[in-house]
Amino acid sequence: MENLKISGDIIIRGEKGFDELVMGTLFNKIDPKQRPSMVVIPNDIHDIINIVRYAKSVGKRITISSGGHSFSANFIREGAVLILMKNFNQYSVNKDAMTAEAGPGVGGSVLMKALYKENLFFPAGHCKGVCIGGYLLQGGYGWNGRKLGIACQSVLAMDIITANGELVHASPTQNADLFWAARGSGPGFFGIVVKFYLKIYPLPKYRAIMAHDFSIKHLDDVYRWAYEAGSSIPKAIEFQMIMIQKMLNILGPGIEAFAPIFADTEDEFEEAKTFMHNSPIKKKAIIATPAFNPGIELLYKGTMSHYPEDHHWGVDNMWTHASIDDLLPHIKQIAETLPPAPSHFLWLNWHPGNLKTDMAYSKEDNIYMALYSCWKDAKDTEKYNNWAFDTMRKMEHLAVGIQLADEGLHRRIAAFMSDENLQKVQEIRAKRDPDGLFYEWHSKPIFNERMKELVND
């Protein structure tokens, strides 16, 4: 391409290896049936500035991938310029200041392991290899998140390349509109983050996991227990349950209840363990483990056993505070229709606490529910692909919205931030990216006349 000169790689649609490269960016192996006009892999900031200016000059739009799961493949758009941020994978840690600087292509698990060695911590994502770019923009549900909050709350500042091809620093005091919008806009953000400035934390002294595994016949008792425990679950516990057809990969249908513990004091640790020890349904568990420290490697390995690579996925989710009596009929239907493992239903007791109001991120609730249909063979796509979306549609009257981490906005419209914040994001977009250089989400709710004007402008 004579008009685009960068030190990184440029791969044009139609060139040898192009299709393999595009499909290789997808964690979800369902072919989106769209292709960008080119894929560019910048080496530095100057490359990105040149890419932005080139795209504007030829009337192309831009999508970005840092390297994550993006089950909906929001970054694959017909005719777009797709920027892969994989070379922005450098990071540094300042232990004295308790801060870190990291590029969007840094794997969250990579950063976490490096911090562990220094007795430090950051609420990185649960899945190995997911890079922090998209993770932090969409919010960031990570380890110890109930105590530390959503991960984007630990973002102190960002370096961003704007739609004008300018490098700017965004913080609470500089380009504050961009800083506000970036934290929670996810794939709908209208800029390219090239560096995150992060607040880091001391590594919790007491770390463990406990698990209770139940036969599916105890479904009512298990979900009532989880629901009624509610906000009384100690903040040091990130309590979650997985319903699956092949529990522990060897047993039959059941529910795996997990309690990862990150405690700073011995009293906090004992409180967390007591919650599981004193469970009124503990005796019904097929397996009830004592508290043990799995180490960071095993922690990620255990998570990834539910999210294998080279598979096809249909994924959707919801936040809710509906009553357990309203939820249980739908949970029972999930159990009756759940596709084969590793497909699963995730339940997370979140019960938000101190959510900051100075960011676009604004949608969460007491309970998070997510459906993951997963299959290896492409020929099974027609059989399993609709399950998550169809099931969520039946429950959406009980939902307050979704999170962008595992969104299915290409298949189902749902709210992912408050109405007020979405309107503000669109107003900032109109100012910062008036020509629509950057793609938005696959879909979004239109809730008032002003939003309709912004969409149609």
C-alpha positions as a Markdown table, in Angstrom:
| # | Residue | x | y | z |
|---|---|---|---|---|
| 1 | Met | 0.0 | 0.0 | 0.0 |
| 2 | Glu | 1.8 | 3.1 | -1.2 |
| 3 | Asn | -0.4 | 5.5 | 0.8 |
| 4 | Leu | 0.2 | 3.7 | 4.1 |
| 5 | Lys | 3.7 | 3.4 | 5.4 |
| 6 | Ile | 4.4 | 1.8 | 8.8 |
| 7 | Ser | 7.2 | -0.2 | 10.3 |
| 8 | Gly | 4.7 | -2.9 | 11.3 |
| 9 | Asp | 3.0 | -5.4 | 9.1 |
| 10 | Ile | 0.2 | -4.7 | 6.5 |
| 11 | Ile | -1.8 | -7.7 | 5.2 |
| 12 | Ile | -4.3 | -6.9 | 2.5 |
| 13 | Arg | -7.6 | -8.8 | 1.9 |
| 14 | Gly | -6.9 | -11.4 | -0.8 |
| 15 | Glu | -3.3 | -11.9 | 0.0 |
| 16 | Lys | -2.0 | -15.3 | 1.0 |
| 17 | Gly | -2.6 | -16.0 | 4.6 |
| 18 | Phe | -5.1 | -13.2 | 5.1 |
| 19 | Asp | -8.1 | -15.3 | 5.9 |
| 20 | Glu | -6.1 | -17.5 | 8.3 |
| 21 | Leu | -4.9 | -14.4 | 10.1 |
| 22 | Val | -8.4 | -13.0 | 10.5 |
| 23 | Met | -9.8 | -16.2 | 11.8 |
| 24 | Gly | -6.8 | -16.6 | 14.1 |
| 25 | Thr | -7.8 | -13.5 | 15.9 |
| 26 | Leu | -11.1 | -15.1 | 17.0 |
| 27 | Phe | -11.5 | -17.0 | 20.2 |
| 28 | Asn | -15.0 | -17.9 | 19.0 |
| 29 | Lys | -14.4 | -20.0 | 15.9 |
| 30 | Ile | -17.8 | -19.2 | 14.4 |
| 31 | Asp | -17.0 | -17.4 | 11.1 |
| 32 | Pro | -18.6 | -13.9 | 11.2 |
| 33 | Lys | -18.8 | -14.0 | 7.4 |
| 34 | Gln | -17.3 | -10.5 | 7.2 |
| 35 | Arg | -13.7 | -9.5 | 6.5 |
| 36 | Pro | -11.8 | -6.3 | 7.0 |
| 37 | Ser | -10.1 | -4.7 | 3.9 |
| 38 | Met | -6.8 | -5.0 | 5.7 |
| 39 | Val | -5.1 | -6.1 | 8.9 |
| 40 | Val | -2.4 | -3.9 | 10.3 |
| 41 | Ile | 0.0 | -4.8 | 13.1 |
| 42 | Pro | 1.6 | -1.6 | 14.3 |
| 43 | Asn | 5.0 | -1.6 | 16.1 |
| 44 | Asp | 4.7 | 1.8 | 17.8 |
| 45 | Ile | 2.6 | 4.9 | 18.3 |
| 46 | His | 3.8 | 6.5 | 15.1 |
| 47 | Asp | 2.5 | 3.5 | 13.1 |
| 48 | Ile | -1.0 | 3.9 | 14.7 |
| 49 | Ile | -1.1 | 7.7 | 14.0 |
| 50 | Asn | -0.2 | 6.9 | 10.4 |
| 51 | Ile | -2.9 | 4.2 | 10.2 |
| 52 | Val | -5.6 | 6.6 | 11.6 |
| 53 | Arg | -4.6 | 9.3 | 9.2 |
| 54 | Tyr | -4.6 | 6.9 | 6.3 |
| 55 | Ala | -8.0 | 5.5 | 7.1 |
| 56 | Lys | -9.5 | 9.0 | 7.3 |
| 57 | Ser | -8.0 | 10.0 | 4.0 |
| 58 | Val | -9.5 | 7.0 | 2.1 |
| 59 | Gly | -12.8 | 6.9 | 4.0 |
| 60 | Lys | -12.2 | 3.6 | 5.8 |
| 61 | Arg | -13.4 | 2.9 | 9.3 |
| 62 | Ile | -11.3 | 1.3 | 12.1 |
| 63 | Thr | -11.7 | -1.6 | 14.5 |
| 64 | Ile | -9.2 | -2.7 | 17.1 |
| 65 | Ser | -8.3 | -6.0 | 18.8 |
| 66 | Ser | -6.0 | -6.2 | 21.8 |
| 67 | Gly | -6.3 | -10.0 | 22.0 |
| 68 | Gly | -9.2 | -11.3 | 24.0 |
| 69 | His | -12.3 | -13.4 | 23.8 |
| 70 | Ser | -14.9 | -11.1 | 22.2 |
| 71 | Phe | -17.4 | -13.8 | 21.7 |
| 72 | Ser | -19.4 | -11.6 | 19.3 |
| 73 | Ala | -16.3 | -10.6 | 17.3 |
| 74 | Asn | -17.2 | -7.0 | 17.4 |
| 75 | Phe | -13.9 | -6.0 | 15.8 |
| 76 | Ile | -14.5 | -8.0 | 12.6 |
| 77 | Arg | -16.4 | -5.6 | 10.3 |
| 78 | Glu | -16.8 | -5.6 | 6.5 |
| 79 | Gly | -14.2 | -3.4 | 4.8 |
| 80 | Ala | -12.7 | -2.0 | 7.9 |
| 81 | Val | -9.1 | -1.4 | 8.8 |
| 82 | Leu | -8.4 | -3.9 | 11.6 |
| 83 | Ile | -5.6 | -2.9 | 14.0 |
| 84 | Leu | -4.1 | -5.7 | 16.0 |
| 85 | Met | -2.4 | -4.4 | 19.2 |
| 86 | Lys | -0.4 | -7.5 | 19.9 |
| 87 | Asn | 3.0 | -5.6 | 19.8 |
| 88 | Phe | 1.9 | -3.2 | 22.5 |
| 89 | Asn | 2.7 | -5.9 | 25.1 |
| 90 | Gln | 5.2 | -4.1 | 27.3 |
| 91 | Tyr | 4.7 | -3.3 | 31.0 |
| 92 | Ser | 6.6 | -1.9 | 34.0 |
| 93 | Val | 5.9 | -1.9 | 37.7 |
| 94 | Asn | 6.7 | 0.8 | 40.2 |
| 95 | Lys | 6.5 | -1.0 | 43.6 |
| 96 | Asp | 7.3 | 2.2 | 45.6 |
| 97 | Ala | 4.4 | 4.1 | 43.9 |
| 98 | Met | 2.2 | 1.0 | 43.7 |
| 99 | Thr | 1.5 | 1.7 | 40.1 |
| 100 | Ala | 2.1 | -0.1 | 36.8 |
| 101 | Glu | 2.1 | 1.0 | 33.2 |
| 102 | Ala | 1.0 | -1.6 | 30.6 |
| 103 | Gly | 0.1 | -1.7 | 26.9 |
| 104 | Pro | -3.3 | -3.0 | 25.8 |
| 105 | Gly | -1.6 | -6.2 | 24.4 |
| 106 | Val | -0.4 | -7.3 | 27.8 |
| 107 | Gly | -2.1 | -10.5 | 28.9 |
| 108 | Gly | -3.9 | -10.1 | 32.2 |
| 109 | Ser | -2.5 | -13.4 | 33.4 |
| 110 | Val | 1.0 | -12.4 | 32.3 |
| 111 | Leu | 0.7 | -9.2 | 34.4 |
| 112 | Met | -0.7 | -11.1 | 37.3 |
| 113 | Lys | 2.1 | -13.6 | 37.4 |
| 114 | Ala | 4.7 | -10.9 | 37.2 |
| 115 | Leu | 3.0 | -9.0 | 40.1 |
| 116 | Tyr | 2.7 | -12.2 | 42.2 |
| 117 | Lys | 6.5 | -12.6 | 42.1 |
| 118 | Glu | 6.7 | -9.1 | 43.7 |
| 119 | Asn | 4.0 | -9.8 | 46.3 |
| 120 | Leu | 1.7 | -7.4 | 44.3 |
| 121 | Phe | -1.8 | -7.8 | 42.8 |
| 122 | Phe | -4.2 | -6.4 | 40.2 |
| 123 | Pro | -7.8 | -7.5 | 39.5 |
| 124 | Ala | -6.9 | -9.1 | 36.2 |
| 125 | Gly | -9.4 | -11.3 | 34.3 |
| 126 | His | -10.1 | -14.9 | 35.1 |
| 127 | Cys | -9.1 | -16.4 | 31.7 |
| 128 | Lys | -5.5 | -17.0 | 30.8 |
| 129 | Gly | -4.2 | -14.9 | 27.9 |
| 130 | Val | -7.0 | -12.3 | 27.7 |
| 131 | Cys | -5.2 | -9.0 | 27.1 |
| 132 | Ile | -6.0 | -6.0 | 29.2 |
| 133 | Gly | -7.1 | -3.6 | 26.4 |
| 134 | Gly | -10.7 | -4.7 | 25.8 |
| 135 | Tyr | -10.9 | -6.1 | 29.4 |
| 136 | Leu | -10.4 | -2.7 | 31.0 |
| 137 | Leu | -12.5 | -0.8 | 28.5 |
| 138 | Gln | -15.5 | -3.0 | 29.1 |
| 139 | Gly | -15.2 | -2.8 | 32.9 |
| 140 | Gly | -13.1 | -5.7 | 33.9 |
| 141 | Tyr | -14.5 | -8.5 | 36.1 |
| 142 | Gly | -11.4 | -10.0 | 37.7 |
| 143 | Trp | -9.9 | -11.8 | 40.6 |
| 144 | Asn | -10.8 | -10.3 | 44.0 |
| 145 | Gly | -13.3 | -8.0 | 42.2 |
| 146 | Arg | -15.9 | -7.9 | 44.9 |
| 147 | Lys | -13.4 | -6.3 | 47.2 |
| 148 | Leu | -11.3 | -4.1 | 44.8 |
| 149 | Gly | -14.2 | -3.3 | 42.5 |
| 150 | Ile | -14.5 | -3.4 | 38.7 |
| 151 | Ala | -11.0 | -3.3 | 37.3 |
| 152 | Cys | -11.4 | -0.1 | 35.3 |
| 153 | Gln | -11.8 | 1.6 | 38.7 |
| 154 | Ser | -8.1 | 0.9 | 39.1 |
| 155 | Val | -7.2 | 2.7 | 35.9 |
| 156 | Leu | -5.5 | 6.0 | 36.9 |
| 157 | Ala | -4.9 | 7.4 | 33.3 |
| 158 | Met | -4.5 | 6.4 | 29.7 |
| 159 | Asp | -2.6 | 7.4 | 26.6 |
| 160 | Ile | -5.0 | 7.5 | 23.7 |
| 161 | Ile | -4.8 | 8.2 | 20.0 |
| 162 | Thr | -7.9 | 10.1 | 19.0 |
| 163 | Ala | -9.9 | 10.1 | 15.7 |
| 164 | Asn | -7.8 | 13.1 | 14.7 |
| 165 | Gly | -4.6 | 11.0 | 14.9 |
| 166 | Glu | -3.4 | 12.8 | 18.0 |
| 167 | Leu | -1.7 | 11.2 | 21.0 |
| 168 | Val | -3.3 | 12.6 | 24.2 |
| 169 | His | -3.1 | 11.8 | 27.9 |
| 170 | Ala | -6.4 | 11.1 | 29.5 |
| 171 | Ser | -7.0 | 11.4 | 33.3 |
| 172 | Pro | -9.4 | 13.0 | 35.7 |
| 173 | Thr | -7.7 | 16.3 | 35.0 |
| 174 | Gln | -6.6 | 16.0 | 31.3 |
| 175 | Asn | -9.0 | 15.1 | 28.5 |
| 176 | Ala | -11.4 | 14.1 | 31.2 |
| 177 | Asp | -14.2 | 13.4 | 28.8 |
| 178 | Leu | -12.2 | 10.6 | 27.1 |
| 179 | Phe | -11.1 | 9.2 | 30.4 |
| 180 | Trp | -14.7 | 9.1 | 31.6 |
| 181 | Ala | -16.0 | 7.5 | 28.3 |
| 182 | Ala | -13.2 | 4.9 | 28.0 |
| 183 | Arg | -14.0 | 3.2 | 31.3 |
| 184 | Gly | -17.1 | 1.2 | 30.4 |
| 185 | Ser | -17.5 | 1.8 | 26.6 |
| 186 | Gly | -15.8 | -1.4 | 25.7 |
| 187 | Pro | -15.7 | -2.1 | 22.0 |
| 188 | Gly | -17.7 | 1.1 | 21.4 |
| 189 | Phe | -14.9 | 3.4 | 22.5 |
| 190 | Phe | -13.8 | 6.0 | 19.9 |
| 191 | Gly | -10.1 | 6.0 | 20.4 |
| 192 | Ile | -7.1 | 3.7 | 20.5 |
| 193 | Val | -5.6 | 3.2 | 24.0 |
| 194 | Val | -1.8 | 2.6 | 23.7 |
| 195 | Lys | -1.0 | 2.6 | 27.4 |
| 196 | Phe | -2.8 | 2.1 | 30.7 |
| 197 | Tyr | -1.6 | 3.6 | 34.0 |
| 198 | Leu | -2.8 | 1.3 | 36.8 |
| 199 | Lys | -3.2 | 1.3 | 40.5 |
| 200 | Ile | -1.8 | -2.0 | 41.9 |
| 201 | Tyr | -2.3 | -3.5 | 45.4 |
| 202 | Pro | -0.4 | -5.7 | 47.9 |
| 203 | Leu | -0.9 | -9.4 | 47.2 |
| 204 | Pro | -3.5 | -10.6 | 49.7 |
| 205 | Lys | -1.7 | -12.6 | 52.4 |
| 206 | Tyr | -4.2 | -15.4 | 52.6 |
| 207 | Arg | -5.2 | -17.0 | 49.3 |
| 208 | Ala | -7.3 | -20.2 | 48.8 |
| 209 | Ile | -10.2 | -21.8 | 47.0 |
| 210 | Met | -12.9 | -24.0 | 48.3 |
| 211 | Ala | -15.4 | -26.0 | 46.3 |
| 212 | His | -18.7 | -27.8 | 46.9 |
| 213 | Asp | -20.0 | -30.0 | 44.0 |
| 214 | Phe | -23.6 | -31.0 | 43.9 |
| 215 | Ser | -25.8 | -33.3 | 41.8 |
| 216 | Ile | -28.3 | -31.5 | 39.6 |
| 217 | Lys | -31.1 | -33.1 | 41.7 |
| 218 | His | -30.3 | -30.5 | 44.4 |
| 219 | Leu | -30.8 | -27.6 | 42.0 |
| 220 | Asp | -33.5 | -25.9 | 44.1 |
| 221 | Asp | -31.6 | -26.1 | 47.3 |
| 222 | Val | -28.3 | -24.9 | 45.8 |
| 223 | Tyr | -29.6 | -21.8 | 44.0 |
| 224 | Arg | -31.8 | -20.8 | 47.0 |
| 225 | Trp | -28.8 | -21.0 | 49.2 |
| 226 | Ala | -26.7 | -18.9 | 46.9 |
| 227 | Tyr | -29.4 | -16.3 | 46.4 |
| 228 | Glu | -30.3 | -16.0 | 50.1 |
| 229 | Ala | -26.7 | -15.7 | 51.1 |
| 230 | Gly | -26.7 | -12.6 | 49.0 |
| 231 | Ser | -24.6 | -9.7 | 50.3 |
| 232 | Ser | -23.7 | -11.5 | 53.5 |
| 233 | Ile | -21.1 | -13.4 | 51.5 |
| 234 | Pro | -17.7 | -12.0 | 52.7 |
| 235 | Lys | -16.1 | -9.6 | 50.3 |
| 236 | Ala | -13.0 | -11.7 | 50.3 |
| 237 | Ile | -15.0 | -14.4 | 48.4 |
| 238 | Glu | -15.8 | -14.2 | 44.8 |
| 239 | Phe | -18.6 | -16.7 | 45.0 |
| 240 | Gln | -19.7 | -18.3 | 41.7 |
| 241 | Met | -21.4 | -21.5 | 40.5 |
| 242 | Ile | -21.2 | -23.4 | 37.3 |
| 243 | Met | -23.9 | -25.8 | 36.1 |
| 244 | Ile | -22.6 | -28.3 | 33.6 |
| 245 | Gln | -23.6 | -31.6 | 32.1 |
| 246 | Lys | -20.3 | -33.3 | 33.0 |
| 247 | Met | -19.2 | -32.1 | 36.4 |
| 248 | Leu | -15.4 | -32.2 | 37.0 |
| 249 | Asn | -15.2 | -33.7 | 33.5 |
| 250 | Ile | -15.9 | -37.2 | 35.0 |
| 251 | Leu | -19.3 | -37.0 | 36.8 |
| 252 | Gly | -22.8 | -36.4 | 35.6 |
| 253 | Pro | -24.9 | -33.2 | 35.5 |
| 254 | Gly | -24.3 | -31.0 | 38.5 |
| 255 | Ile | -23.4 | -27.6 | 40.0 |
| 256 | Glu | -19.9 | -26.7 | 40.9 |
| 257 | Ala | -19.8 | -24.0 | 43.6 |
| 258 | Phe | -16.5 | -22.2 | 43.9 |
| 259 | Ala | -15.2 | -19.8 | 46.5 |
| 260 | Pro | -11.9 | -18.2 | 45.5 |
| 261 | Ile | -10.6 | -16.4 | 48.6 |
| 262 | Phe | -8.3 | -13.3 | 48.7 |
| 263 | Ala | -8.0 | -12.2 | 52.3 |
| 264 | Asp | -5.7 | -9.6 | 53.8 |
| 265 | Thr | -6.0 | -10.7 | 57.4 |
| 266 | Glu | -6.3 | -13.9 | 59.3 |
| 267 | Asp | -9.7 | -12.9 | 60.6 |
| 268 | Glu | -10.9 | -12.1 | 57.1 |
| 269 | Phe | -9.6 | -15.5 | 55.9 |
| 270 | Glu | -11.4 | -17.3 | 58.8 |
| 271 | Glu | -14.7 | -15.5 | 58.0 |
| 272 | Ala | -14.5 | -16.5 | 54.4 |
| 273 | Lys | -13.8 | -20.2 | 55.2 |
| 274 | Thr | -16.6 | -20.2 | 57.8 |
| 275 | Phe | -19.1 | -19.2 | 55.1 |
| 276 | Met | -18.4 | -22.4 | 53.2 |
| 277 | His | -17.9 | -24.6 | 56.2 |
| 278 | Asn | -21.3 | -23.5 | 57.7 |
| 279 | Ser | -23.3 | -23.9 | 54.5 |
| 280 | Pro | -26.7 | -25.4 | 55.3 |
| 281 | Ile | -26.4 | -27.7 | 52.2 |
| 282 | Lys | -22.8 | -28.7 | 52.6 |
| 283 | Lys | -23.9 | -32.3 | 53.5 |
| 284 | Lys | -25.6 | -32.6 | 50.1 |
| 285 | Ala | -22.3 | -32.0 | 48.2 |
| 286 | Ile | -20.8 | -35.0 | 46.4 |
| 287 | Ile | -17.4 | -33.3 | 47.1 |
| 288 | Ala | -16.5 | -30.6 | 49.6 |
| 289 | Thr | -12.9 | -29.5 | 49.5 |
| 290 | Pro | -11.0 | -27.8 | 52.4 |
| 291 | Ala | -9.4 | -24.5 | 51.7 |
| 292 | Phe | -6.2 | -24.8 | 49.7 |
| 293 | Asn | -4.0 | -22.4 | 47.9 |
| 294 | Pro | -3.9 | -23.5 | 44.2 |
| 295 | Gly | -1.2 | -21.0 | 43.2 |
| 296 | Ile | -1.7 | -18.7 | 40.3 |
| 297 | Glu | -1.0 | -21.3 | 37.6 |
| 298 | Leu | -3.6 | -23.8 | 38.8 |
| 299 | Leu | -6.1 | -21.0 | 39.4 |
| 300 | Tyr | -5.9 | -20.1 | 35.7 |
| 301 | Lys | -5.8 | -23.7 | 34.6 |
| 302 | Gly | -9.0 | -24.5 | 36.5 |
| 303 | Thr | -10.8 | -21.6 | 34.9 |
| 304 | Met | -9.6 | -22.5 | 31.4 |
| 305 | Ser | -11.0 | -26.0 | 31.7 |
| 306 | His | -14.3 | -24.4 | 31.2 |
| 307 | Tyr | -13.2 | -22.2 | 28.3 |
| 308 | Pro | -11.2 | -24.3 | 25.8 |
| 309 | Glu | -9.6 | -22.8 | 22.8 |
| 310 | Asp | -10.5 | -23.8 | 19.2 |
| 311 | His | -14.2 | -24.1 | 19.9 |
| 312 | His | -17.3 | -22.4 | 18.7 |
| 313 | Trp | -19.3 | -20.3 | 21.2 |
| 314 | Gly | -22.8 | -18.9 | 21.7 |
| 315 | Val | -22.7 | -16.6 | 24.7 |
| 316 | Asp | -25.2 | -14.2 | 26.4 |
| 317 | Asn | -25.6 | -12.7 | 29.8 |
| 318 | Met | -27.7 | -10.7 | 32.2 |
| 319 | Trp | -27.6 | -8.7 | 35.5 |
| 320 | Thr | -30.6 | -9.2 | 37.8 |
| 321 | His | -32.1 | -8.7 | 41.3 |
| 322 | Ala | -35.2 | -10.7 | 40.5 |
| 323 | Ser | -36.5 | -13.0 | 43.2 |
| 324 | Ile | -35.3 | -16.5 | 43.4 |
| 325 | Asp | -38.9 | -17.7 | 42.9 |
| 326 | Asp | -39.0 | -15.8 | 39.6 |
| 327 | Leu | -35.5 | -17.1 | 38.6 |
| 328 | Leu | -35.9 | -20.8 | 39.5 |
| 329 | Pro | -38.3 | -21.8 | 36.7 |
| 330 | His | -35.8 | -20.4 | 34.1 |
| 331 | Ile | -32.8 | -22.0 | 35.9 |
| 332 | Lys | -34.7 | -25.4 | 35.7 |
| 333 | Gln | -35.2 | -24.9 | 32.0 |
| 334 | Ile | -31.5 | -24.1 | 31.6 |
| 335 | Ala | -30.8 | -27.4 | 33.3 |
| 336 | Glu | -33.2 | -29.3 | 31.0 |
| 337 | Thr | -31.8 | -27.8 | 27.8 |
| 338 | Leu | -28.1 | -27.2 | 28.6 |
| 339 | Pro | -25.9 | -28.5 | 25.7 |
| 340 | Pro | -23.1 | -30.9 | 26.4 |
| 341 | Ala | -20.0 | -29.9 | 28.3 |
| 342 | Pro | -18.0 | -27.7 | 28.2 |
| 343 | Ser | -21.2 | -25.7 | 27.7 |
| 344 | His | -22.2 | -24.2 | 31.1 |
| 345 | Phe | -24.3 | -21.8 | 33.0 |
| 346 | Leu | -22.5 | -19.3 | 35.3 |
| 347 | Trp | -24.0 | -17.7 | 38.4 |
| 348 | Leu | -22.0 | -15.0 | 40.2 |
| 349 | Asn | -23.0 | -13.4 | 43.5 |
| 350 | Trp | -21.8 | -9.8 | 42.8 |
| 351 | His | -23.8 | -7.5 | 45.1 |
| 352 | Pro | -22.1 | -4.2 | 44.0 |
| 353 | Gly | -20.6 | -2.0 | 46.7 |
| 354 | Asn | -18.7 | 1.2 | 46.1 |
| 355 | Leu | -19.2 | 1.7 | 42.4 |
| 356 | Lys | -17.6 | 5.0 | 41.2 |
| 357 | Thr | -19.9 | 7.3 | 39.4 |
| 358 | Asp | -17.1 | 9.1 | 37.4 |
| 359 | Met | -17.1 | 6.7 | 34.5 |
| 360 | Ala | -19.3 | 5.4 | 31.7 |
| 361 | Tyr | -19.5 | 2.0 | 33.3 |
| 362 | Ser | -22.8 | 2.0 | 35.2 |
| 363 | Lys | -24.6 | -1.3 | 34.8 |
| 364 | Glu | -24.4 | -4.1 | 37.4 |
| 365 | Asp | -26.6 | -5.8 | 40.0 |
| 366 | Asn | -26.8 | -8.4 | 42.7 |
| 367 | Ile | -26.6 | -11.5 | 40.5 |
| 368 | Tyr | -24.8 | -12.1 | 37.2 |
| 369 | Met | -26.0 | -15.0 | 35.0 |
| 370 | Ala | -24.3 | -16.0 | 31.8 |
| 371 | Leu | -24.9 | -18.8 | 29.3 |
| 372 | Tyr | -22.0 | -20.4 | 27.4 |
| 373 | Ser | -22.9 | -22.8 | 24.6 |
| 374 | Cys | -19.7 | -24.4 | 23.4 |
| 375 | Trp | -19.0 | -27.0 | 20.7 |
| 376 | Lys | -16.0 | -28.3 | 18.8 |
| 377 | Asp | -17.3 | -29.3 | 15.4 |
| 378 | Ala | -18.5 | -26.6 | 13.0 |
| 379 | Lys | -21.3 | -28.9 | 11.8 |
| 380 | Asp | -23.0 | -28.5 | 15.2 |
| 381 | Thr | -23.3 | -24.7 | 14.9 |
| 382 | Glu | -26.9 | -24.8 | 13.8 |
| 383 | Lys | -27.7 | -27.2 | 16.6 |
| 384 | Tyr | -26.2 | -25.2 | 19.5 |
| 385 | Asn | -25.6 | -21.6 | 18.4 |
| 386 | Asn | -29.1 | -20.2 | 19.3 |
| 387 | Trp | -29.4 | -21.7 | 22.8 |
| 388 | Ala | -27.9 | -18.9 | 24.8 |
| 389 | Phe | -29.6 | -16.1 | 23.0 |
| 390 | Asp | -33.0 | -17.8 | 22.9 |
| 391 | Thr | -32.8 | -18.7 | 26.6 |
| 392 | Met | -31.8 | -15.2 | 27.6 |
| 393 | Arg | -34.7 | -13.7 | 25.6 |
| 394 | Lys | -37.1 | -15.7 | 27.8 |
| 395 | Met | -35.5 | -14.1 | 30.9 |
| 396 | Glu | -34.9 | -10.6 | 29.8 |
| 397 | His | -38.0 | -9.3 | 31.6 |
| 398 | Leu | -36.1 | -10.2 | 34.8 |
| 399 | Ala | -32.9 | -8.4 | 33.8 |
| 400 | Val | -31.6 | -4.9 | 34.3 |
| 401 | Gly | -29.1 | -5.3 | 31.5 |
| 402 | Ile | -25.9 | -7.0 | 30.6 |
| 403 | Gln | -22.1 | -6.7 | 31.0 |
| 404 | Leu | -20.0 | -6.1 | 27.9 |
| 405 | Ala | -17.5 | -8.8 | 28.8 |
| 406 | Asp | -19.5 | -11.6 | 27.4 |
| 407 | Glu | -22.0 | -9.7 | 25.3 |
| 408 | Gly | -24.1 | -11.0 | 22.5 |
| 409 | Leu | -25.2 | -7.7 | 21.0 |
| 410 | His | -24.9 | -9.1 | 17.5 |
| 411 | Arg | -27.9 | -11.3 | 18.3 |
| 412 | Arg | -29.8 | -9.5 | 21.1 |
| 413 | Ile | -30.2 | -5.8 | 21.9 |
| 414 | Ala | -29.8 | -5.1 | 25.6 |
| 415 | Ala | -28.8 | -2.2 | 27.9 |
| 416 | Phe | -25.1 | -2.2 | 28.9 |
| 417 | Met | -24.9 | 1.1 | 30.7 |
| 418 | Ser | -27.3 | 3.5 | 32.2 |
| 419 | Asp | -29.5 | 5.6 | 29.8 |
| 420 | Glu | -27.9 | 8.8 | 31.0 |
| 421 | Asn | -24.4 | 7.5 | 30.6 |
| 422 | Leu | -25.0 | 6.1 | 27.1 |
| 423 | Gln | -26.4 | 9.4 | 26.0 |
| 424 | Lys | -23.3 | 11.2 | 27.4 |
| 425 | Val | -21.0 | 8.7 | 25.6 |
| 426 | Gln | -22.8 | 9.4 | 22.4 |
| 427 | Glu | -22.5 | 13.2 | 22.9 |
| 428 | Ile | -18.8 | 12.9 | 23.6 |
| 429 | Arg | -18.5 | 10.6 | 20.5 |
| 430 | Ala | -20.2 | 13.3 | 18.4 |
| 431 | Lys | -17.6 | 15.8 | 19.5 |
| 432 | Arg | -14.5 | 13.5 | 19.4 |
| 433 | Asp | -15.3 | 11.3 | 16.4 |
| 434 | Pro | -17.9 | 13.3 | 14.3 |
| 435 | Asp | -17.2 | 11.3 | 11.2 |
| 436 | Gly | -17.6 | 7.9 | 12.8 |
| 437 | Leu | -14.1 | 6.6 | 12.2 |
| 438 | Phe | -14.5 | 4.0 | 15.0 |
| 439 | Tyr | -17.2 | 1.4 | 15.0 |
| 440 | Glu | -19.7 | 1.2 | 17.8 |
| 441 | Trp | -21.2 | -1.8 | 19.4 |
| 442 | His | -23.1 | -4.3 | 17.3 |
| 443 | Ser | -26.3 | -2.9 | 18.7 |
| 444 | Lys | -27.5 | -0.5 | 21.5 |
| 445 | Pro | -30.9 | 0.5 | 22.9 |
| 446 | Ile | -32.4 | 3.8 | 21.7 |
| 447 | Phe | -34.4 | 5.1 | 24.6 |
| 448 | Asn | -35.3 | 8.7 | 23.8 |
| 449 | Glu | -35.6 | 11.3 | 21.1 |
| 450 | Arg | -32.1 | 12.8 | 21.8 |
| 451 | Met | -30.5 | 9.4 | 21.3 |
| 452 | Lys | -32.4 | 9.0 | 18.0 |
| 453 | Glu | -30.9 | 12.3 | 16.9 |
| 454 | Leu | -27.4 | 11.3 | 17.8 |
| 455 | Val | -27.8 | 8.0 | 16.0 |
| 456 | Asn | -29.1 | 9.7 | 12.9 |
| 457 | Asp | -26.7 | 12.6 | 12.8 |
